[in-house]
Amino acid sequence: MTVYTIFGIVALGAFILALIRFIVNRPPNILITFLQDFVGVFFIFSGFVKAVDPLGTSYKMHEYFEAFAVEGLRPMWEYIATFSTFFAIVMIAAELFVGLMLIIGWKPRFTVGIIWLLTLFFTFLTGFTYLSGYGITKPFILLSGVAILLFAAVAFPEKQSRRINITFFAFGVAVILFLLTKLTGHFFTCDFTENKMQVTDCGCFGDFIKLKPWETFYKDIILDIMILVLVLNVKFVRPVFGNMFRSGLAGFAALASLIFCLYNVYSNEPVIDFRPYKIGNDIIDLRKEKRPEKREMQWQYHNKKTGQWETVTYEDVMKNRVQYDKYDTNYRKDNIIDPGIPAKITNLRIETEDGVEITDSLLANPDYFGMVVVYNLNITHAEAFKQLNAIAAGMDKLGLKFFVVTVNNGKVDEFRHQYQTAYPFYNADETPLKTIIRSNPGLVLFKHGVVINKWHYRHLPTFEELNQQYFSKK
């Protein structure tokens, strides 16, 4: 599925809703009605695929805050990052809520205004993701923030004439920023290079679909235009149902959205798993590259005299055709001839305490084996290890392997001694561990590299249950 497929499906749903409205009560402006339904359906879809796994969005928010800290004000961003889960839950619940409220026309000006502010916020994030690949400077970030704030102000005036005036002013600032970027070159330090991006995926649709940075940024620009039309024509946004029913539905939707997000964060694994480690997946196969990438090694060199970036190939370097004294800086930017089909899992590397990789040998085990995932020993729910120890003892009697994979923080031996864990602890990076299971700790049952089942620490099985369901039937 691509972003174009998503837009197509949402457009079809919006068309059906708009057609029903047209048949029932003939709205005064069918275009605004279609946009009302399109944006509403889009927000509900976008919110739902994230609501099934709010922790994934929380991790992505934390990644953004860390990237912002690199640009300055590190103590502030590091403090804000501690509230990543809170921000994720509120943002996702708000998406679901305002999407439905826009469709039913509940408090149109308030709802459209909130959607406008949320979309501008998303645009800033996706813009930062994509444009950081050009080596954006702090002045560019500052001026872009000013432009975003001006556009945000469009939603506040009650009179349409004032909203239009602010819109023209904001567009003027955006055009000036664009011209300054193109004419002076002071805001971008290089041509676009994907590996320069500080955040490589915006997480707009959670793990449901991973969009390229430019796709998600342009997607938000299109949504900005649609929602701006709604903001400027909010008087044509028509409600459905009676006022009392709309108010009751608003209260129910707000509460249900919040409860759904909280349930998927604190009580269990995501109700729908879009990750590569979902139950039934063969991790051995997903770690294999299907078709190798083909690329030509190239560099971009900055000409001191002309101010232009010039391409230098590997052949140029090997045949001494590069006049290095003409340039003052360079960066590598390869030419991708064929992107190939990469492995879906590329960052899973499990090591012993001595740094020896054992990922393949662990996954190749033809029998059942249990893997406890602990992405952070400092904040893990250690009480769960009493039950995990009992499972480990039972599996050991059956000759089945049981181990922990965690991030080595230098306190593994202390932890093992304190909680009497008589099974191996292996090391891995935090990112894949957070992806495997949204629990700290969490138990994953494998067989020959296939994920058989996963359990949140709040719902751990007993050894007897595991034995009856799996081990005694092998």
PyMOL commands that set and color helices and strands:
alter all, ss='L'
color gray80, all
select helices_A, chain A and resi 3-25+30-51+54-71+74-81+84-104+108-134+138-155+160-184+194-196+213-232+234-236+243-266+283-286+314-318+324-326+359-363+384-397+412-419+430-436+457-459+463-469+471-473
alter helices_A, ss='H'
color red, helices_A
select strands_A, chain A and resi 294-296+298-303+309-313+327-332+335-338+368-374+401-406+425-427+442-447+450-456
alter strands_A, ss='S'
color yellow, strands_A
deselect
rebuild
show_as cartoon
